[in-house]
Amino acid sequence: MTPTAASPSGDDAVGRLVVCPTPIGNLEDVTLRVLDTLRRADVVACEDTRHTRLLLDRHGISAPLVSFHEHNERARADELLARIRDGALVALVSDAGTPLVSDPGFGLVRECIAAGLALEVLPGPSAALTALVASGLPSERWRFVGFLPRARAKLLEIVLAADETLVAFESPRRLAGTLELLAEREPARALAVCRELTKLHEEVRRGPAAELAAHYRERQARGEVVLVIGPAATRGADGERMQDALASLRALVAAGARPRAAATEVGRLTDVSANALYAELLRQRSTPTQ
């Protein structure tokens, strides 16, 4: 069955799911279309009904709310799909920002599409995009990686070889440790710590990894944090060292060595991150030649 496109006409007779971004801090940062949808919704599915009620009360909206979070998403999705089939307008919101971006809703959207039910996605606030622009780091190529992994090796594998800007969510309790780890490996790596975006105590601190690590070593970060990490260096001494190490790694692999073991040995001999070497080797293998 071909999925049906949602009509922007706002025909309430047609059951549909509408994904509604909500403010990431300042309650004024909500679009007119989102407010109109929330007013007309037969039900609003939200992570925390108390949190969403604050937004609705702020804008004089009284709509029925149901909880929709990681612990009840499967069961609640079936209920919401049934209501859409019966003609209901279901609005999906998260506590902040755009649903599905490190928030619940992916399964519901997929099932809605598979069932051929109408789906409409409204534009609106996003902490990832806000932080990317505020960081002042290159934005022509970037990647959102969600919450950074806790495992040291996995985190370095993601970050060190990235040739695009990375945007990640980070816990304020783990921020100092993450910055220390990055500063150990690449003290000059350009970063931006974006904290409490759009809120009263918003802070965007930009600088090299070593500088930001020193700052947050002495000051406990508070509130919600988005970490923006500039692309890995591709020129200069560090870039040349990486390219030389990659050439050695490719030669070993071509001679029959296992890639992971070869990366570990080359990294030990050249003082280049073995994880970064391995990740770059895989990336180059998966990139089509022109």
Number of C-alpha atoms within 10 A of each C-alpha: 7 9 13 15 13 18 12 8 6 13 11 14 10 17 22 29 27 23 24 26 26 28 21 23 19 13 16 12 15 20 16 9 14 20 18 12 20 24 19 17 23 19 19 26 24 23 25 16 17 12 13 21 17 13 19 16 11 11 14 11 16 13 16 14 19 16 17 24 17 11 11 12 18 14 10 17 19 13 11 25 22 13 18 19 17 13 15 20 27 24 26 29 27 28 20 20 23 25 22 17 16 14 17 21 24 14 13 20 21 11 14 23 18 13 15 14 21 20 20 16 16 14 15 17 19 17 25 24 13 15 23 26 12 17 25 14 21 15 15 7 10 19 17 15 15 16 14 20 14 10 8 11 13 12 16 22 18 16 22 24 22 21 16 18 22 26 25 20 20 19 17 17 13 13 22 20 14 20 24 20 18 22 19 12 16 17 17 16 19 23 26 24 23 24 23 18 21 17 13 9 10 13 14 16 14 18 15 19 25 21 19 21 23 14 15 17 15 9 10 12 18 13 13 17 23 27 27 28 28 25 21 20 19 14 11 9 10 14 13 13 16 24 15 13 22 21 13 16 27 17 13 17 16 11 9 10 14 12 18 16 15 21 28 17 14 20 21 12 10 14 13 21 22 25 22 22 27 21 21 19 20 12 13 10 10 9 8 7 6 3
